[in-house]
Amino acid sequence: MITLLRAAGMRFVIYTDDHEPAHLHVYGDGEARINIAQLAVISNRGMSKRDLTRALNIVLEYQEMFLNKWHDIHG
């Protein structure tokens, strides 16, 4: 597990043994998985709509870096 960013009270994580599609695990008050390329929520367990919106905006802001890190880790 690699924490790529901490922002807005959330951690943005990539697991080194994870699978396609390229996605992040976001931990805060709950957990969500977000598809990096499509900026889409894959799953949500307990994260508020407000925090999900914040997380998506952060992924958009750092999208290129997140995708580059995903490809560095997973090829």
N, CA, C and O atoms as a CHARMM CRD file, in Angstrom:
* protein
*
  300
    1    1 MET  N      0.85000  -1.17200   0.00000 PROA 1      0.00000
    2    1 MET  CA     0.00000   0.00000   0.00000 PROA 1      0.00000
    3    1 MET  C      0.89500   1.23500   0.00000 PROA 1      0.00000
    4    1 MET  O      1.80900   1.36200   0.81500 PROA 1      0.00000
    5    2 ILE  N      0.61000   2.13700  -0.93200 PROA 2      0.00000
    6    2 ILE  CA     1.38100   3.36800  -1.03700 PROA 2      0.00000
    7    2 ILE  C      0.42000   4.54500  -0.91800 PROA 2      0.00000
    8    2 ILE  O     -0.50300   4.68800  -1.71900 PROA 2      0.00000
    9    3 THR  N      0.64400   5.38500   0.08800 PROA 3      0.00000
   10    3 THR  CA    -0.14500   6.60000   0.21900 PROA 3      0.00000
   11    3 THR  C      0.47200   7.65700  -0.68000 PROA 3      0.00000
   12    3 THR  O      1.61600   8.06300  -0.47700 PROA 3      0.00000
   13    4 LEU  N     -0.28700   8.10100  -1.67600 PROA 4      0.00000
   14    4 LEU  CA     0.20600   9.08200  -2.63600 PROA 4      0.00000
   15    4 LEU  C     -0.06200  10.51000  -2.20700 PROA 4      0.00000
   16    4 LEU  O      0.68200  11.42400  -2.56400 PROA 4      0.00000
   17    5 LEU  N     -1.12600  10.70300  -1.44000 PROA 5      0.00000
   18    5 LEU  CA    -1.51500  12.06700  -1.08100 PROA 5      0.00000
   19    5 LEU  C     -2.40000  12.03300   0.15100 PROA 5      0.00000
   20    5 LEU  O     -3.19800  11.11600   0.34400 PROA 5      0.00000
   21    6 ARG  N     -2.23900  13.04700   0.96900 PROA 6      0.00000
   22    6 ARG  CA    -3.16300  13.31200   2.07700 PROA 6      0.00000
   23    6 ARG  C     -3.72000  14.70700   1.83500 PROA 6      0.00000
   24    6 ARG  O     -2.97000  15.67800   1.73400 PROA 6      0.00000
   25    7 ALA  N     -5.03000  14.79500   1.74400 PROA 7      0.00000
   26    7 ALA  CA    -5.66800  16.09000   1.49400 PROA 7      0.00000
   27    7 ALA  C     -7.09700  16.05400   2.01400 PROA 7      0.00000
   28    7 ALA  O     -7.76400  15.02200   1.94400 PROA 7      0.00000
   29    8 ALA  N     -7.56100  17.17700   2.53400 PROA 8      0.00000
   30    8 ALA  CA    -8.94600  17.32500   3.00200 PROA 8      0.00000
   31    8 ALA  C     -9.34600  16.22900   3.98700 PROA 8      0.00000
   32    8 ALA  O    -10.49400  15.78500   3.99200 PROA 8      0.00000
   33    9 GLY  N     -8.40700  15.79300   4.81600 PROA 9      0.00000
   34    9 GLY  CA    -8.70100  14.75800   5.80100 PROA 9      0.00000
   35    9 GLY  C     -8.82800  13.36200   5.22700 PROA 9      0.00000
   36    9 GLY  O     -9.37000  12.46700   5.87500 PROA 9      0.00000
   37   10 MET  N     -8.32500  13.16800   3.99800 PROA 10     0.00000
   38   10 MET  CA    -8.41200  11.86600   3.33600 PROA 10     0.00000
   39   10 MET  C     -7.02500  11.40800   2.89100 PROA 10     0.00000
   40   10 MET  O     -6.12500  12.21300   2.65300 PROA 10     0.00000
   41   11 ARG  N     -6.88600  10.07400   2.78600 PROA 11     0.00000
   42   11 ARG  CA    -5.67300   9.46900   2.22800 PROA 11     0.00000
   43   11 ARG  C     -6.01700   8.85400   0.88600 PROA 11     0.00000
   44   11 ARG  O     -7.04700   8.19500   0.74200 PROA 11     0.00000
   45   12 PHE  N     -5.15000   9.07100  -0.10200 PROA 12     0.00000
   46   12 PHE  CA    -5.33100   8.54100  -1.45000 PROA 12     0.00000
   47   12 PHE  C     -4.25200   7.48200  -1.64800 PROA 12     0.00000
   48   12 PHE  O     -3.06000   7.79000  -1.64700 PROA 12     0.00000
   49   13 VAL  N     -4.68000   6.23100  -1.81700 PROA 13     0.00000
   50   13 VAL  CA    -3.79900   5.07100  -1.71800 PROA 13     0.00000
   51   13 VAL  C     -3.90300   4.21000  -2.97300 PROA 13     0.00000
   52   13 VAL  O     -4.97600   4.05600  -3.55500 PROA 13     0.00000
   53   14 ILE  N     -2.75300   3.64900  -3.37600 PROA 14     0.00000
   54   14 ILE  CA    -2.71900   2.59700  -4.39600 PROA 14     0.00000
   55   14 ILE  C     -2.12300   1.35900  -3.73800 PROA 14     0.00000
   56   14 ILE  O     -1.09500   1.44100  -3.06500 PROA 14     0.00000
   57   15 TYR  N     -2.76500   0.21800  -3.93200 PROA 15     0.00000
   58   15 TYR  CA    -2.23200  -1.05400  -3.45200 PROA 15     0.00000
   59   15 TYR  C     -1.34500  -1.65400  -4.53100 PROA 15     0.00000
   60   15 TYR  O     -1.72200  -1.69000  -5.70200 PROA 15     0.00000
   61   16 THR  N     -0.16900  -2.12300  -4.13900 PROA 16     0.00000
   62   16 THR  CA     0.80000  -2.64100  -5.10700 PROA 16     0.00000
   63   16 THR  C      0.35500  -3.95000  -5.73900 PROA 16     0.00000
   64   16 THR  O      0.83900  -4.29900  -6.81500 PROA 16     0.00000
   65   17 ASP  N     -0.54400  -4.68000  -5.10900 PROA 17     0.00000
   66   17 ASP  CA    -1.00600  -5.96100  -5.65800 PROA 17     0.00000
   67   17 ASP  C     -2.43200  -5.85900  -6.20700 PROA 17     0.00000
   68   17 ASP  O     -3.14300  -6.86000  -6.28600 PROA 17     0.00000
   69   18 ASP  N     -2.84200  -4.65700  -6.58200 PROA 18     0.00000
   70   18 ASP  CA    -4.21500  -4.42800  -7.03900 PROA 18     0.00000
   71   18 ASP  C     -4.36700  -4.73700  -8.52500 PROA 18     0.00000
   72   18 ASP  O     -3.40900  -5.16000  -9.17100 PROA 18     0.00000
   73   19 HSD  N     -5.53200  -4.53400  -9.05300 PROA 19     0.00000
   74   19 HSD  CA    -5.92900  -4.95100 -10.39800 PROA 19     0.00000
   75   19 HSD  C     -6.45600  -3.75900 -11.18800 PROA 19     0.00000
   76   19 HSD  O     -6.69900  -2.68900 -10.63000 PROA 19     0.00000
   77   20 GLU  N     -6.63000  -3.95800 -12.49100 PROA 20     0.00000
   78   20 GLU  CA    -7.25200  -2.95200 -13.36000 PROA 20     0.00000
   79   20 GLU  C     -8.73100  -2.83100 -13.00200 PROA 20     0.00000
   80   20 GLU  O     -9.28900  -3.76100 -12.42000 PROA 20     0.00000
   81   21 PRO  N     -9.36900  -1.73800 -13.32500 PROA 21     0.00000
   82   21 PRO  CA    -8.84600  -0.52400 -13.94000 PROA 21     0.00000
   83   21 PRO  C     -8.02600   0.28200 -12.93300 PROA 21     0.00000
   84   21 PRO  O     -8.10800   0.06400 -11.72400 PROA 21     0.00000
   85   22 ALA  N     -7.23800   1.21300 -13.45700 PROA 22     0.00000
   86   22 ALA  CA    -6.42300   2.07700 -12.59500 PROA 22     0.00000
   87   22 ALA  C     -7.35500   2.83300 -11.64300 PROA 22     0.00000
   88   22 ALA  O     -8.22200   3.59100 -12.07700 PROA 22     0.00000
   89   23 HSD  N     -7.16000   2.61500 -10.34700 PROA 23     0.00000
   90   23 HSD  CA    -8.03800   3.24700  -9.37100 PROA 23     0.00000
   91   23 HSD  C     -7.30200   3.52900  -8.07500 PROA 23     0.00000
   92   23 HSD  O     -6.22800   2.98800  -7.81500 PROA 23     0.00000
   93   24 LEU  N     -7.90200   4.38200  -7.27600 PROA 24     0.00000
   94   24 LEU  CA    -7.39600   4.73900  -5.95600 PROA 24     0.00000
   95   24 LEU  C     -8.37500   4.26700  -4.89500 PROA 24     0.00000
   96   24 LEU  O     -9.57900   4.16800  -5.13200 PROA 24     0.00000
   97   25 HSD  N     -7.83800   3.98300  -3.73300 PROA 25     0.00000
   98   25 HSD  CA    -8.65300   3.78900  -2.54000 PROA 25     0.00000
   99   25 HSD  C     -8.53300   5.09500  -1.76300 PROA 25     0.00000
  100   25 HSD  O     -7.43000   5.59000  -1.52800 PROA 25     0.00000
  101   26 VAL  N     -9.65800   5.63700  -1.37300 PROA 26     0.00000
  102   26 VAL  CA    -9.67400   6.89400  -0.63500 PROA 26     0.00000
  103   26 VAL  C    -10.25500   6.61200   0.74400 PROA 26     0.00000
  104   26 VAL  O    -11.36900   6.10400   0.87000 PROA 26     0.00000
  105   27 TYR  N     -9.48200   6.95000   1.78100 PROA 27     0.00000
  106   27 TYR  CA    -9.90000   6.71100   3.15800 PROA 27     0.00000
  107   27 TYR  C    -10.08100   8.03800   3.87300 PROA 27     0.00000
  108   27 TYR  O     -9.20900   8.90600   3.82900 PROA 27     0.00000
  109   28 GLY  N    -11.19400   8.18300   4.51500 PROA 28     0.00000
  110   28 GLY  CA   -11.51400   9.34100   5.34200 PROA 28     0.00000
  111   28 GLY  C    -12.55400   8.86500   6.32900 PROA 28     0.00000
  112   28 GLY  O    -12.32200   7.90300   7.06000 PROA 28     0.00000
  113   29 ASP  N    -13.69000   9.52000   6.36000 PROA 29     0.00000
  114   29 ASP  CA   -14.83700   9.00800   7.12000 PROA 29     0.00000
  115   29 ASP  C    -15.57900   8.06700   6.18700 PROA 29     0.00000
  116   29 ASP  O    -16.60400   8.42900   5.60900 PROA 29     0.00000
  117   30 GLY  N    -15.06100   6.87300   6.04600 PROA 30     0.00000
  118   30 GLY  CA   -15.55200   5.89400   5.08700 PROA 30     0.00000
  119   30 GLY  C    -14.45000   5.57200   4.09400 PROA 30     0.00000
  120   30 GLY  O    -13.31100   6.01700   4.23900 PROA 30     0.00000
  121   31 GLU  N    -14.80400   4.79600   3.09100 PROA 31     0.00000
  122   31 GLU  CA   -13.83300   4.37800   2.07600 PROA 31     0.00000
  123   31 GLU  C    -14.51400   4.37500   0.71300 PROA 31     0.00000
  124   31 GLU  O    -15.66100   3.95000   0.57100 PROA 31     0.00000
  125   32 ALA  N    -13.78200   4.85700  -0.28300 PROA 32     0.00000
  126   32 ALA  CA   -14.29200   4.82300  -1.65300 PROA 32     0.00000
  127   32 ALA  C    -13.17100   4.35900  -2.57100 PROA 32     0.00000
  128   32 ALA  O    -11.99000   4.54200  -2.27900 PROA 32     0.00000
  129   33 ARG  N    -13.56700   3.75400  -3.68900 PROA 33     0.00000
  130   33 ARG  CA   -12.62600   3.44500  -4.76400 PROA 33     0.00000
  131   33 ARG  C    -13.01800   4.30000  -5.95300 PROA 33     0.00000
  132   33 ARG  O    -14.18900   4.35400  -6.33000 PROA 33     0.00000
  133   34 ILE  N    -12.03100   4.97400  -6.54600 PROA 34     0.00000
  134   34 ILE  CA   -12.28900   5.89500  -7.64600 PROA 34     0.00000
  135   34 ILE  C    -11.44500   5.50900  -8.84400 PROA 34     0.00000
  136   34 ILE  O    -10.22800   5.35900  -8.73600 PROA 34     0.00000
  137   35 ASN  N    -12.09800   5.34800  -9.99100 PROA 35     0.00000
  138   35 ASN  CA   -11.41600   5.10400 -11.26100 PROA 35     0.00000
  139   35 ASN  C    -10.70800   6.39800 -11.63500 PROA 35     0.00000
  140   35 ASN  O    -11.34600   7.44200 -11.77400 PROA 35     0.00000
  141   36 ILE  N     -9.39000   6.33000 -11.79600 PROA 36     0.00000
  142   36 ILE  CA    -8.60500   7.54100 -12.02000 PROA 36     0.00000
  143   36 ILE  C     -8.88200   8.14100 -13.39400 PROA 36     0.00000
  144   36 ILE  O     -9.10900   9.34600 -13.50600 PROA 36     0.00000
  145   37 ALA  N     -8.86700   7.32700 -14.43000 PROA 37     0.00000
  146   37 ALA  CA    -9.01200   7.83400 -15.79900 PROA 37     0.00000
  147   37 ALA  C    -10.40900   8.37400 -16.06400 PROA 37     0.00000
  148   37 ALA  O    -10.56500   9.40200 -16.72400 PROA 37     0.00000
  149   38 GLN  N    -11.42000   7.68900 -15.55400 PROA 38     0.00000
  150   38 GLN  CA   -12.80600   8.07500 -15.83800 PROA 38     0.00000
  151   38 GLN  C    -13.41100   9.00000 -14.78400 PROA 38     0.00000
  152   38 GLN  O    -14.53100   9.48200 -14.94700 PROA 38     0.00000
  153   39 LEU  N    -12.67000   9.24700 -13.70600 PROA 39     0.00000
  154   39 LEU  CA   -13.18300  10.04800 -12.58700 PROA 39     0.00000
  155   39 LEU  C    -14.56000   9.56200 -12.15900 PROA 39     0.00000
  156   39 LEU  O    -15.51100  10.33700 -12.05600 PROA 39     0.00000
  157   40 ALA  N    -14.63900   8.26200 -11.91500 PROA 40     0.00000
  158   40 ALA  CA   -15.90800   7.63700 -11.54800 PROA 40     0.00000
  159   40 ALA  C    -15.74900   6.86800 -10.24300 PROA 40     0.00000
  160   40 ALA  O    -14.71400   6.25000  -9.99500 PROA 40     0.00000
  161   41 VAL  N    -16.78000   6.91400  -9.41800 PROA 41     0.00000
  162   41 VAL  CA   -16.78700   6.15600  -8.17000 PROA 41     0.00000
  163   41 VAL  C    -17.08700   4.70100  -8.50200 PROA 41     0.00000
  164   41 VAL  O    -18.12200   4.39100  -9.09100 PROA 41     0.00000
  165   42 ILE  N    -16.17700   3.81100  -8.12000 PROA 42     0.00000
  166   42 ILE  CA   -16.36000   2.37500  -8.32300 PROA 42     0.00000
  167   42 ILE  C    -17.16300   1.79300  -7.16300 PROA 42     0.00000
  168   42 ILE  O    -18.06500   0.97900  -7.36200 PROA 42     0.00000
  169   43 SER  N    -16.82300   2.22300  -5.95400 PROA 43     0.00000
  170   43 SER  CA   -17.55800   1.76200  -4.77800 PROA 43     0.00000
  171   43 SER  C    -17.45200   2.81000  -3.68400 PROA 43     0.00000
  172   43 SER  O    -16.53900   3.63600  -3.67200 PROA 43     0.00000
  173   44 ASN  N    -18.40300   2.75600  -2.77100 PROA 44     0.00000
  174   44 ASN  CA   -18.43000   3.68200  -1.64800 PROA 44     0.00000
  175   44 ASN  C    -18.95200   2.94100  -0.42900 PROA 44     0.00000
  176   44 ASN  O    -20.02900   2.34600  -0.45000 PROA 44     0.00000
  177   45 ARG  N    -18.16100   2.99400   0.63200 PROA 45     0.00000
  178   45 ARG  CA   -18.58600   2.38500   1.89800 PROA 45     0.00000
  179   45 ARG  C    -18.51500   3.44700   2.98800 PROA 45     0.00000
  180   45 ARG  O    -17.49100   3.60800   3.65400 PROA 45     0.00000
  181   46 GLY  N    -19.61100   4.16400   3.15700 PROA 46     0.00000
  182   46 GLY  CA   -19.72800   5.08200   4.28000 PROA 46     0.00000
  183   46 GLY  C    -19.22000   6.49300   4.07000 PROA 46     0.00000
  184   46 GLY  O    -19.27000   7.29300   5.00400 PROA 46     0.00000
  185   47 MET  N    -18.73900   6.83300   2.90200 PROA 47     0.00000
  186   47 MET  CA   -18.26100   8.18800   2.66100 PROA 47     0.00000
  187   47 MET  C    -19.44500   9.06900   2.26200 PROA 47     0.00000
  188   47 MET  O    -20.27200   8.68100   1.43600 PROA 47     0.00000
  189   48 SER  N    -19.51400  10.25000   2.85400 PROA 48     0.00000
  190   48 SER  CA   -20.62200  11.15700   2.55500 PROA 48     0.00000
  191   48 SER  C    -20.52200  11.67500   1.12100 PROA 48     0.00000
  192   48 SER  O    -19.45300  11.66200   0.51100 PROA 48     0.00000
  193   49 LYS  N    -21.64600  12.12400   0.60600 PROA 49     0.00000
  194   49 LYS  CA   -21.68700  12.68500  -0.74600 PROA 49     0.00000
  195   49 LYS  C    -20.73600  13.88500  -0.85100 PROA 49     0.00000
  196   49 LYS  O    -20.05700  14.06300  -1.86200 PROA 49     0.00000
  197   50 ARG  N    -20.69900  14.68300   0.18200 PROA 50     0.00000
  198   50 ARG  CA   -19.80800  15.85500   0.21700 PROA 50     0.00000
  199   50 ARG  C    -18.34400  15.43300   0.11800 PROA 50     0.00000
  200   50 ARG  O    -17.58300  16.01000  -0.65900 PROA 50     0.00000
  201   51 ASP  N    -17.94600  14.43000   0.90000 PROA 51     0.00000
  202   51 ASP  CA   -16.56400  13.95900   0.85300 PROA 51     0.00000
  203   51 ASP  C    -16.24900  13.28600  -0.47700 PROA 51     0.00000
  204   51 ASP  O    -15.13700  13.42200  -0.98600 PROA 51     0.00000
  205   52 LEU  N    -17.21000  12.56200  -1.04700 PROA 52     0.00000
  206   52 LEU  CA   -17.00100  11.95900  -2.36700 PROA 52     0.00000
  207   52 LEU  C    -16.74300  13.02900  -3.41800 PROA 52     0.00000
  208   52 LEU  O    -15.86000  12.88000  -4.26300 PROA 52     0.00000
  209   53 THR  N    -17.51400  14.10300  -3.36400 PROA 53     0.00000
  210   53 THR  CA   -17.31200  15.20700  -4.30800 PROA 53     0.00000
  211   53 THR  C    -15.93400  15.81800  -4.12400 PROA 53     0.00000
  212   53 THR  O    -15.24900  16.10400  -5.10600 PROA 53     0.00000
  213   54 ARG  N    -15.51700  16.02400  -2.87400 PROA 54     0.00000
  214   54 ARG  CA   -14.16900  16.54100  -2.60000 PROA 54     0.00000
  215   54 ARG  C    -13.10900  15.59500  -3.15400 PROA 54     0.00000
  216   54 ARG  O    -12.15100  16.02700  -3.79500 PROA 54     0.00000
  217   55 ALA  N    -13.28800  14.31100  -2.90100 PROA 55     0.00000
  218   55 ALA  CA   -12.31600  13.31600  -3.37000 PROA 55     0.00000
  219   55 ALA  C    -12.21500  13.33000  -4.89200 PROA 55     0.00000
  220   55 ALA  O    -11.11300  13.28700  -5.43800 PROA 55     0.00000
  221   56 LEU  N    -13.34400  13.38800  -5.57700 PROA 56     0.00000
  222   56 LEU  CA   -13.32800  13.42800  -7.04000 PROA 56     0.00000
  223   56 LEU  C    -12.62600  14.68200  -7.55100 PROA 56     0.00000
  224   56 LEU  O    -11.88500  14.61800  -8.53200 PROA 56     0.00000
  225   57 ASN  N    -12.84700  15.81100  -6.90300 PROA 57     0.00000
  226   57 ASN  CA   -12.16700  17.04300  -7.30100 PROA 57     0.00000
  227   57 ASN  C    -10.66200  16.95200  -7.08700 PROA 57     0.00000
  228   57 ASN  O     -9.88600  17.46900  -7.89000 PROA 57     0.00000
  229   58 ILE  N    -10.24900  16.29800  -6.01000 PROA 58     0.00000
  230   58 ILE  CA    -8.82300  16.11300  -5.75000 PROA 58     0.00000
  231   58 ILE  C     -8.22000  15.16600  -6.77900 PROA 58     0.00000
  232   58 ILE  O     -7.12200  15.41300  -7.27700 PROA 58     0.00000
  233   59 VAL  N     -8.92500  14.08500  -7.10400 PROA 59     0.00000
  234   59 VAL  CA    -8.42900  13.16100  -8.13000 PROA 59     0.00000
  235   59 VAL  C     -8.29500  13.88900  -9.46300 PROA 59     0.00000
  236   59 VAL  O     -7.32100  13.67500 -10.18400 PROA 59     0.00000
  237   60 LEU  N     -9.24300  14.73600  -9.79600 PROA 60     0.00000
  238   60 LEU  CA    -9.14800  15.52100 -11.02900 PROA 60     0.00000
  239   60 LEU  C     -7.90700  16.41000 -11.00600 PROA 60     0.00000
  240   60 LEU  O     -7.18600  16.49500 -12.00000 PROA 60     0.00000
  241   61 GLU  N     -7.66000  17.06500  -9.89300 PROA 61     0.00000
  242   61 GLU  CA    -6.51200  17.96700  -9.76600 PROA 61     0.00000
  243   61 GLU  C     -5.18500  17.22900  -9.92400 PROA 61     0.00000
  244   61 GLU  O     -4.24700  17.76400 -10.51700 PROA 61     0.00000
  245   62 TYR  N     -5.09800  16.01000  -9.40200 PROA 62     0.00000
  246   62 TYR  CA    -3.85700  15.23600  -9.41800 PROA 62     0.00000
  247   62 TYR  C     -3.92400  14.04200 -10.36400 PROA 62     0.00000
  248   62 TYR  O     -3.12200  13.11600 -10.24600 PROA 62     0.00000
  249   63 GLN  N     -4.85900  14.05100 -11.28700 PROA 63     0.00000
  250   63 GLN  CA    -5.12900  12.89800 -12.14700 PROA 63     0.00000
  251   63 GLN  C     -3.88200  12.39500 -12.87200 PROA 63     0.00000
  252   63 GLN  O     -3.61700  11.19300 -12.87600 PROA 63     0.00000
  253   64 GLU  N     -3.12500  13.28200 -13.47400 PROA 64     0.00000
  254   64 GLU  CA    -1.94000  12.86100 -14.22500 PROA 64     0.00000
  255   64 GLU  C     -0.92400  12.18200 -13.31200 PROA 64     0.00000
  256   64 GLU  O     -0.36800  11.14400 -13.67200 PROA 64     0.00000
  257   65 MET  N     -0.67800  12.75100 -12.14500 PROA 65     0.00000
  258   65 MET  CA     0.26400  12.16100 -11.20200 PROA 65     0.00000
  259   65 MET  C     -0.22200  10.79300 -10.74000 PROA 65     0.00000
  260   65 MET  O      0.56600   9.85000 -10.67400 PROA 65     0.00000
  261   66 PHE  N     -1.52200  10.67100 -10.41500 PROA 66     0.00000
  262   66 PHE  CA    -2.06700   9.39200  -9.97000 PROA 66     0.00000
  263   66 PHE  C     -1.94400   8.32800 -11.06200 PROA 66     0.00000
  264   66 PHE  O     -1.55800   7.19500 -10.77800 PROA 66     0.00000
  265   67 LEU  N     -2.26700   8.68200 -12.30100 PROA 67     0.00000
  266   67 LEU  CA    -2.15400   7.72000 -13.40900 PROA 67     0.00000
  267   67 LEU  C     -0.70500   7.31300 -13.63200 PROA 67     0.00000
  268   67 LEU  O     -0.42000   6.13600 -13.85300 PROA 67     0.00000
  269   68 ASN  N      0.21000   8.27100 -13.57700 PROA 68     0.00000
  270   68 ASN  CA     1.63300   7.94800 -13.74500 PROA 68     0.00000
  271   68 ASN  C      2.10900   7.00100 -12.65000 PROA 68     0.00000
  272   68 ASN  O      2.83300   6.04600 -12.93100 PROA 68     0.00000
  273   69 LYS  N      1.71200   7.25400 -11.41300 PROA 69     0.00000
  274   69 LYS  CA     2.10100   6.37400 -10.30300 PROA 69     0.00000
  275   69 LYS  C      1.50200   4.98100 -10.48000 PROA 69     0.00000
  276   69 LYS  O      2.17700   3.98200 -10.23500 PROA 69     0.00000
  277   70 TRP  N      0.23500   4.90800 -10.90700 PROA 70     0.00000
  278   70 TRP  CA    -0.39600   3.60600 -11.13800 PROA 70     0.00000
  279   70 TRP  C      0.43100   2.80900 -12.14700 PROA 70     0.00000
  280   70 TRP  O      0.73200   1.63600 -11.92600 PROA 70     0.00000
  281   71 HSD  N      0.79300   3.45300 -13.25100 PROA 71     0.00000
  282   71 HSD  CA     1.54100   2.75700 -14.30200 PROA 71     0.00000
  283   71 HSD  C      2.97300   2.43300 -13.86200 PROA 71     0.00000
  284   71 HSD  O      3.52600   1.41700 -14.28200 PROA 71     0.00000
  285   72 ASP  N      3.57800   3.27300 -13.02900 PROA 72     0.00000
  286   72 ASP  CA     4.89800   2.95600 -12.46500 PROA 72     0.00000
  287   72 ASP  C      4.82700   1.68400 -11.62500 PROA 72     0.00000
  288   72 ASP  O      5.73200   0.85100 -11.67700 PROA 72     0.00000
  289   73 ILE  N      3.75800   1.53500 -10.85700 PROA 73     0.00000
  290   73 ILE  CA     3.61000   0.39400  -9.94900 PROA 73     0.00000
  291   73 ILE  C      3.16100  -0.86100 -10.69000 PROA 73     0.00000
  292   73 ILE  O      3.68900  -1.94600 -10.44600 PROA 73     0.00000
  293   74 HSD  N      2.19100  -0.72200 -11.59200 PROA 74     0.00000
  294   74 HSD  CA     1.55600  -1.88600 -12.21200 PROA 74     0.00000
  295   74 HSD  C      1.98600  -2.15200 -13.64900 PROA 74     0.00000
  296   74 HSD  O      1.61100  -3.16900 -14.23300 PROA 74     0.00000
  297   75 GLY  N      2.76000  -1.25400 -14.21100 PROA 75     0.00000
  298   75 GLY  CA     3.24600  -1.46400 -15.58500 PROA 75     0.00000
  299   75 GLY  C      2.28900  -1.06600 -16.65700 PROA 75     0.00000
  300   75 GLY  O      2.59700  -1.20000 -17.84100 PROA 75     0.00000
